[in-house]
Amino acid sequence: NKNSDIMEYKQMRREVQCAVNLAEKLKIYDADEASNYKHFTAQIENEAEELSKDKLGRMLLGLIGYVYVEEAVKFQRFNHSVSAGFGVYNLKSFAHSSHLSTLYYWTIVKVIGS
């Protein structure tokens, strides 16, 4: 289907652009020779401040923060647990993150659609 091919191509292009953008950010981090990466931190803080002025930007910042927290929790559980992260908490966390993923998806759809 031609429409499906076009949509797949556009999605791949967005993903590649995201990867390029991330690589550019990491170059700035890598090149920052100031102690504690002060230049990089200041740039990221400025970008976050700019994003926070927009409805979709605030949602994106919240999502990024949520992902960082979730990954940190997984890392801590894996490194400090005999069961390496298995158990009831994982199931609860999975249900919670699945629910939030759905909420974020529909929020994005609504914001982009308006």
GUMI-682306 format. One record per residue: x, y, z of N, C-alpha, C, O in turn. Coordinates in pm, whole numbers, padded with zeros to 5 digits, always signed. Each point is the difference from the previous one (the first is absolute). Layout:
N
XYZXYZXYZXYZ
...
//
This chain:
114
+00085-00117+00000-00085+00117+00000+00091+00124+00000+00091+00012+00082
-00118+00080-00174+00084+00118-00017-00003+00091+00123+00104+00051+00042
-00224-00030+00016-00010+00084+00120+00078-00058+00117+00065+00073+00074
-00072-00204-00059+00073-00068+00107+00151+00018-00018+00072+00023+00097
-00025-00035-00220+00143+00017-00029+00045+00143+00031+00108+00021+00055
-00191+00076-00091+00031+00141+00026+00007+00025+00150+00091+00067+00049
-00188-00122+00025-00001+00019+00146+00121-00065+00065+00060+00056+00091
-00024-00176-00138+00118-00068+00055+00127+00081-00028+00086+00014+00087
-00078+00040-00208+00116+00081-00036+00008+00125+00089+00108+00033+00050
-00221+00034-00030-00001+00120+00083+00037-00032+00145+00073+00075+00064
-00123-00188-00015+00033-00040+00137+00149-00030+00012+00064+00040+00097
-00009-00110-00196+00143-00031+00003+00081+00130-00004+00101+00013+00069
-00145+00082-00150+00068+00130-00009-00003+00073+00135+00100+00059+00040
-00214-00063+00028-00009+00063+00133+00095-00067+00098+00067+00068+00078
-00062-00200-00081+00087-00074+00093+00147+00030-00027+00078+00016+00093
-00041-00010-00220+00138+00032-00035+00033+00142+00044+00108+00024+00053
-00200+00070-00073+00024+00138+00043+00015+00008+00151+00084+00075+00050
-00164-00151+00024+00015-00004+00146+00138-00052+00039+00063+00054+00091
-00017-00157-00159+00132-00056+00028+00110+00102-00031+00097+00013+00076
-00111+00059-00186+00097+00104-00037+00001+00110+00105+00107+00045+00043
-00225-00002+00000-00010+00105+00102+00064-00045+00131+00071+00078+00065
-00095-00202-00027+00060-00053+00123+00151-00006-00013+00072+00035+00094
-00022-00077-00210+00144-00005-00022+00062+00138+00013+00109+00015+00056
-00178+00088-00106+00049+00137+00012+00007+00043+00147+00096+00065+00042
-00197-00102+00035+00000+00032+00144+00118-00069+00069+00068+00060+00083
-00046-00185-00118+00108-00075+00063+00137+00055-00038+00093-00007+00080
-00079+00062-00200+00126+00064-00041+00028+00120+00090+00113+00023+00041
-00218+00055-00011+00016+00116+00087+00043-00046+00139+00089+00059+00061
-00152-00164-00011+00035-00055+00131+00145-00047+00000+00075+00030+00093
-00036-00103-00197+00134-00056-00010+00106+00110-00010+00110-00014+00053
-00144+00124-00122+00096+00107-00021+00010+00096+00119+00093+00080+00007
-00188-00087+00086-00002+00092+00115+00111-00037+00097-00004-00105+00063
+00102+00192-00053+00114-00028+00087-00011+00072+00134+00088-00013+00085
-00196+00087-00065-00021+00068+00128-00029-00104+00108-00052-00108-00029
+00086+00142+00151-00027-00094+00108-00150-00020+00014-00078+00095-00009
+00039-00218+00030-00141-00040+00015-00085+00035-00122-00122+00015+00012
+00183-00002-00127-00073+00023-00126-00092+00121+00009-00116-00006-00039
+00169+00116+00091-00081+00120+00023-00059+00058-00128-00116+00043-00001
+00193-00042-00107-00050+00057-00126-00114-00086-00056-00103+00051-00044
+00125-00180+00046-00104-00092-00049-00126+00013+00084-00110+00009-00053
+00128-00007+00185-00114+00011+00091-00077+00130-00024-00123+00000-00002
+00195+00109-00016-00066+00129-00024-00079-00004-00131-00111+00052-00006
+00168-00112-00097-00071-00007-00128-00126-00084+00012-00105+00039-00052
+00113-00152+00119-00116-00088+00016-00106+00071+00085-00119-00010-00029
+00161+00080+00134-00096+00074+00082-00071+00108-00082-00121+00020+00016
+00195+00050-00102-00062+00102-00085-00101-00063-00096-00108+00055-00022
+00144-00168-00035-00092-00068-00092-00125-00048+00074-00112+00009-00053
+00130-00060+00174-00114-00046+00079-00090+00119+00036-00123-00012-00004
+00183+00124+00038-00077+00121+00030-00083+00042-00121-00117+00036+00014
+00178-00041-00131-00070+00037-00123-00115-00098-00028-00110+00041-00035
+00137-00170+00052-00104-00101-00021-00116+00017+00097-00115-00025-00035
+00146+00066+00157-00104+00009+00103-00103+00109-00030-00105+00006+00065
+00133+00079-00161-00093+00108-00034-00114-00048-00090-00096+00073-00023
+00107-00193-00027-00097-00054-00094-00070-00122+00061+00062-00078+00073
-00189+00062-00103-00079-00111+00056+00062-00136-00034+00019-00084+00088
+00012+00061-00215+00061-00127-00040+00140-00014+00058+00042-00110+00036
+00030+00222-00027+00134-00003+00058-00001-00041+00146+00084-00078+00044
-00181+00130+00032-00012-00039+00141-00030-00148+00013+00054-00069+00087
-00141+00020-00174-00032-00142+00004+00123-00084-00035+00025-00103+00063
+00051+00147-00162+00121-00072-00040+00102-00002+00114+00062-00102+00027
-00045+00215+00041+00092+00005+00114-00045-00094+00111+00082-00067+00062
-00213+00061-00038-00052-00092+00101+00027-00145-00037+00035-00081+00085
-00052+00051-00212+00024-00136-00047+00147-00037+00012+00034-00111+00041
+00054+00203-00077+00144-00025+00012+00037-00025+00146+00075-00092+00031
-00128+00176+00058+00027-00019+00143-00051-00133+00050+00067-00069+00077
-00186+00033-00120-00059-00128+00041+00088-00116-00045+00025-00093+00076
+00021+00098-00200+00083-00109-00053+00131-00009+00079+00044-00110+00033
+00018+00223-00004+00123-00002+00079-00022-00064+00137+00079-00084+00043
-00187+00122+00024-00029-00057+00131-00024-00150-00010+00055-00077+00079
-00136+00035-00176-00029-00143-00017+00127-00080-00028+00019-00108+00055
+00066+00161-00141+00125-00072-00031+00092-00005+00120+00067-00101+00021
-00062+00208+00058+00082+00000+00121-00051-00104+00100+00079-00071+00062
-00210+00064-00046-00059-00099+00091+00033-00141-00048+00038-00085+00080
-00053+00059-00209+00033-00133-00055+00146-00033+00026+00033-00111+00040
+00054+00208-00064+00143-00021+00019+00030-00034+00146+00075-00094+00029
-00133+00171+00062+00022-00024+00142-00053-00137+00043+00067-00073+00073
-00186+00038-00119-00057-00131+00035+00087-00112-00055+00024-00099+00068
+00021+00113-00190+00080-00106-00062+00132-00018+00073+00043-00113+00023
+00021+00222+00012+00132-00009+00063-00005-00034+00148+00101-00042+00056
-00216+00060+00008-00007-00021+00144-00102-00107+00039-00049-00001+00112
+00017-00086-00205-00102-00099+00028+00050-00139-00037+00060-00020-00107
-00084-00075+00194+00036-00139-00029-00078-00048-00121+00053-00073-00084
-00180+00113+00075-00084-00045-00110+00021+00082-00127-00065-00025-00101
+00155+00123+00106+00033+00084-00115-00124+00066-00061-00015+00004-00122
-00072+00046+00206-00111+00079-00050-00129-00074-00024-00094+00060-00052
+00085-00189+00087-00125-00073-00019-00090+00020+00120+00047+00037+00108
-00176-00060-00125-00089+00006+00115-00121+00086-00021-00024+00052-00109
-00051-00036+00216-00126+00072-00004+00022+00146-00036-00078+00057-00076
+00183+00004+00129+00024+00141-00029+00018+00022-00150-00048+00099-00055
+00117-00193-00012+00018+00011-00145-00133-00004-00072-00022+00078-00093
-00068-00167+00135-00132-00009-00064-00078+00129+00023-00064+00052-00092
+00070-00001+00214-00069+00125+00032+00059+00114-00083-00073+00081-00056
+00205-00077+00048+00067+00105-00076-00034-00011-00148-00022+00102-00067
+00017-00224+00015-00034-00021-00140-00142+00051-00029-00023+00068-00099
-00070-00102+00186-00138+00045-00018-00007+00152+00005-00071+00063-00079
+00145-00005+00173+00002+00146+00015+00058+00065-00125-00058+00095-00052
+00173-00144+00004+00064+00062-00116-00081-00023-00127-00002+00086-00088
-00066-00201+00077-00085-00024-00117-00115+00099-00002-00035+00055-00105
-00024-00032+00221-00110+00095+00011+00048+00141-00036-00068+00071-00074
+00185-00030+00126+00052+00132-00031+00037+00013-00147-00022+00105-00060
+00077-00211+00001+00033+00004-00143-00125+00028-00082+00003+00080-00094
-00112-00146+00129-00126+00021-00072-00048+00144+00019-00044+00063-00095
+00052-00013+00218-00042+00138+00026+00085+00100-00079-00053+00093-00060
+00185-00113+00060+00087+00090-00074-00028-00007-00150-00001+00102-00068
-00022-00222+00017-00030-00016-00142-00123+00082-00038+00003+00076-00097
-00110-00092+00172-00125+00071-00034+00013+00150+00023-00063+00078-00071
+00144-00037+00167+00024+00142+00020+00072+00059-00121-00035+00107-00048
+00135-00177-00001+00075+00045-00118-00094+00009-00119+00002+00098-00074
-00085-00199+00055-00094-00001-00111-00091+00121+00007-00025+00067-00101
-00026-00038+00221-00089+00115+00019+00070+00132-00026-00055+00087-00067
+00176-00072+00118+00074+00126-00016+00035+00022-00147-00016+00111-00051
+00064-00214-00016+00038+00014-00140-00122+00021-00086+00005+00074-00099
-00115-00138+00134-00123+00011-00079-00067+00135+00012-00080+00036-00086
+00110+00040+00193-00070+00128+00020+00073+00115-00065-00045+00114+00008
//
